[in-house]
Amino acid sequence: MRQLVRTAPAALPATLRAPLAMTAALATAVLVALGILHFHESGLTGIDAALLPSIDGVQPPWRYVALVFDFGGEPIGSTILVALLALVCFLVHRIRTAVLTVLGVVATVAVTTLLKPIVGRTIHGEFLSYPSGHTALATALAVVIALLLADRLGWGRAPAVVLVLGLAVVAGVAMGWAEVALGAHYPTDAVGGFCAALAAVPATAWLVDRVAERL
């Protein structure tokens, strides 16, 4: 098993290390800045005040769509998605990516879980909201899928970066919209969750590769 991990393709392709490191640094800066801006806040301000009235409280059939997305971020739904993606990675002999699927999601969820009580932003008076764990999880899974596809397709740096960021944006926007539409988060909570995943997953992938290379 040790040999399989050591010789497996990298979780973070070499061509993506530098651009995703810069993306992670920028995402971390935005995550921290939004956390400071909304520190112990519970009201609507700025972009949230402008966007929330037009998004919050969607009616059927869009509400049903939002609930489907939301289920993917719940414990049962997320466990199913992580297990399926890890299994696919294992079946296509991407052992490190299978490990990243689990550890990347764990790291991302850990970041959002730790930040919520620190930032102390609330919605509906009592629920900690910043950053959005659902949005972070969806974005994290999208990044892992994109890393797997970029490696399998053998794309160059530019198209691979577009693929990773493109899938991350699609997943982040979809889940972020669902969480705001269901009244669970402010729009900037979703942005924070998106940034948490962009910061945590590449760092975890780099760590997985470093440990695997030293086995």
Summary of the structure (lengths in Angstrom):
residues: 215
radius of gyration: 17.4
end to end distance: 10.3
largest distance: 54.8
contacts: 755
relative contact order: 0.21
helix: 78%
strand: 2%
